[in-house]
């Protein structure tokens, strides 16, 4: 027997009774987020791998760049395209990568823990279902856009230095490269686009995927996609309209009623009214409903 | 105050009734063995106590409603439900970090000193550990939590006898301190017989037998009756009779030891034997008891 057995049974408890109150409410959230990052290393690895491949491609592109720039010396539009295109492409590829990561992350977030029964361990700890679900929503809505942003900016910086070195090395001026890129305005635009569009704008999608993930007993991907397809098909046959598909399209593609200008700035700069638009707030309300339902489901659901 | 108090607990899965008005009271500081055949409602009852499943009826655990207050309850209660539910991707050190982070009553040093006695390295991932080591890790995490209630549902299923023995030895020597309450549900009853202070049998969603181990030892006696005295022994109205090695073994409830001694070898029955006797005496079809 240990020493405790000699003590009055209640006395050691009372002195520790204060501890739970001291533990701030943010601690479980902080550790839940870290837990997600430990488990889902693809959050970092996938965009980093994409960045590595892009860099490889860019290096090969660099071999021919000086010659092309010389050939296009007199045509500013062509020069602009030569220099700017890889940067746009790099940003889009990394975005696409993290979007795919986000989708599969959400689908597995509340399904995987039931499938491998680890939910029985997580539920044996004083972390509420709301904290858990919220932490799993914060990953695609906040963390992934920020990771995308950081990696994209780092990649662009490396590309910029690399291309400057190559151009200087072959006796060309870099004065044409730097101002054209508008590095800092596109940086802010990118941040706004990622956090606004990919984070908050897509939040209803992530909420829906998390809800399905909490609900499905198997094949969460099919449950997440086929019902949407079914609604679209039924609507098309019954009313010969496509409002549902249009709604989904505008949610994913953003409101494309604005200018059709090409290039980085048009893609990345959201419309000024984005944060005040009704669509965004309706979307966030829908997200809240989905997440509340997911919390309730996690409360009820048992291991599969 | 009772640690657990349940009255008229009901739970059905479709047409299957898992809990059929279960009444239960567990005082603090007990080590209770909850024994029952498969499908008797053991796990459902424990899940209700732990806030993992909704139920009808009244249930208070450490003064709380487990279904609505699971996260607060888990500051004072802890459980190992089933073997190997630790996430396979987690590193041992991460598991420690995480529990330190979210649990106000977790003492990291205690868990580490327990792990130091095993072959588990902090850098290992759970998927690299053997089944027995995963259970050791889980036990290390749980024992370092200063909880008032610990629930173990088949914590050693599928482990070899060395791990099983070690598990209960650690629990008893390093953890139990008479102020904590421990509930163990297992099929390997005989191994924990000397660990328990109380035993309950559950069958068809109800508690059908409830006894402290002191009462158990004074009330129930088993006699391997000499062949020529079987009739005399049967006259004392045994609660159960079985055959082993060509001899009759009779189980008696509240019959004086002096009265039984001349009839054959008298001993305290195992919980498993009493379980078979109690459930065998219940009306209805034979039980699929898998002890």
Interface residues (C-beta under 8 A of the other chain):
Chain A: X1 X2 X4 X5 X9 X10 X12 X13 X16 X19 X20 X22 X23 X27 X28 X30 X31 X32 X34 X35 X38 X39 X113 X116 X117 X118 X119 X120 X121 X123 X124 X125 X126 X127 X128 X129 X131 X300 X302
Chain B: X28 X29 X47 X50 X51 X52 X53 X54 X70 X71 X72 X73 X74 X75 X78 X79 X80 X81 X82 X84 X85 X86 X87 X88 X89 X90 X91 X94 X97 X98 X99 X101 X102 X103 X104 X105 X138 X142 X146 X148 X173 X174 X177 X178 X179
